[in-house]
């Protein structure tokens, strides 16, 4: 039997902290969680790894741990497919006497709810607008801080989380983590339509106590997209205990990330062997840390490091209406963006930042393309990490901080004429380099996220052989190009669970480029997240050195 041996400085985990899900339409997401489920929008901020995307938090009046549902809404994102290796459902605790009320309320909003019984408790299951399974467990759980402005009467309000459900190949691997490492207690096992359901209970006495695991051996893994759960976060009391857990999890082979500052809590991330991504998050400092309780959800809040970009970010994020207050946040209209300025063939009108060796003194160049919501200055900061003095570095700036408005997987027409203009911008920069006697064969084209997709697409379409291509978290926009890429070195890296770059598209991209002769180093990096790590930078540096050394 698996038993808990607490690591020094740790105590059993209390239970659930928050759940983070990918969505599509931000306004639809806000309306569903506030107007249908009656949750408070407690914080509007941005994805710290992709500041052009909202991060929306819903919960009780102050967003206490165990009540926090969070979403990254990415307009136009394709819907995910449920499968093994992920959390597939979130259950809220609801007063037992409220079942009839919620059945009627869900029907009124056109939601088809399925009734079942789980560990002796009635449960209703339905889908949110993106297909996430939301459940109501009628159990008279511990009350939370009520939200007085909720459209749901106080007697029927949701009482924070009850449980999450994960689908896995092997329950024992989760047992070893939850019980053996984190101090959960195994409650029991019962039959489920998908397989054996095992319940684990955290040590707390409040909300969000349960993690359910359904064993489905031989079943396919999930495909990440809109409606998919990105990760489930568990609670730890403070930074010191989190550090202790990071050490003990690392010793046990779970390879947690370093501590990430998420402004309202601090986080570490790791996967268990089935692939479920867990986070351990601190309770403090909490959502009222940067605005008064009565102001929560009224404003776009940014961490200090993004404040200098506030004007660009506010211009880029979609306009949403918080109906709780009647306030509008963001300014971009998803149904009619203003077209970016047409770049001139000679490069005039394109803002390009530079670093490294002076252009007039360089023989090799790197062109860097920022991601959605990023800036030329952001991506140009990689120059210091590459630290290769032979290179001149150029970073063009996209109008409105985005190269094209929709997902790179959206129908091509939805990203036109913006995509063609973005490709023309790169052409203008390449023409300027050629005028300075730096031909395409001595240029490394690189990018992150949306910029990586654009770099790959340009390399796929251009008739000139590039010195190399570096794509940090990207994939080809189109797969129908047939040009010869013989000998072109390409580095690509991605997290297998990246919410923006599906693993299937990443793999299709690598296959396409290799079939056309490119020398592709494609790395799938578990736990990378939507960011750039040291191993990727080392691989990119090695590719760049190959280009520079070819001149000697």
Secondary structure, 3 states (H helix, E strand, C coil): CCCCCCCCCCCCCCCEEEEEEEECCHHHHHHHHHHHCCCEEEEEEEECCEEEEEEEEEECCCCCCCCEEEEEECCCCCECECCECEEEEEEEEECHHHHHHHHHHHHHCCCCCEEEEECCEEEEEEECCCCCEEEEEECCCCCCCCCCCCCCCHHHCCCCEEEEEEEECCHHHHHHHHHHHCCCEEEEEEEECCEEEEEEECCCCCCCCEEEEEECCCCCECECCECCEEEEEEEECCHHHHHHHHHHHHHCCCCCCCCEECCCCEEEEEECCCCCEEEEEECCCCHHHCCCHHHCCCCECCCHHHHHHHHHHHHHCECEEECCCCEEECCECCCCCCCCCCCCCCCCCCCEEEEECCHHHCCEEEEEECCCCCCHHHHHCHHHHHCCCCEEEEEECCHHHCCCCCCCCCCHHHHCCHHHHHHHHHHHHHHHHHHCCCCHHHEEEEEECHHHHHHHHHHHHCCCCCCEEEEECCCCCCCCCCCCCCCCEEEEEECCCCCCCCHHHHHHHHHHHHHCCCEEEEEECCCCCCCCCHHHHHHHHHHHHHHHHCCC
